[in-house]
Amino acid sequence: MEQIKITLTGSLIGSTPKQKAVAKSLGINRIGDVTVQKNDASVLGKVKIIAHLVKVENV
């Protein structure tokens, strides 16, 4: 299965509690944190919620 690399590029300060929870569920807590996830609907839905804070690349 194809995977995507998600990098947190923006600060979570001032974000809504839902956005903070989504970032934590993806395993990214600090700026510069990187995680590799499966490219499926559930992960893409989470990325959509915090799209303005992350950079997504295909692996």
ZIJONOR-V132686 format. One line per field, one symbol per residue. ss: DSSP state (H for helix, E for strand, - for the rest). psi: psi as a letter, one per 30 degrees, with the letter a starting at -180 (. if undefined). A space follows every 10 residues. Layout:
BEGIN
ss->???
psi->???
END
This chain:
BEGIN
ss->--EEEEEE-- ------HHHH HHHHHH---- ---EEEEE-- HHHHHHHHH- HHHEEEEE-
psi->kklkkkkjfl kfkflleeee eeeeffgjfl kfkklklkil eeeeeeeeeh efflkkkk.
END
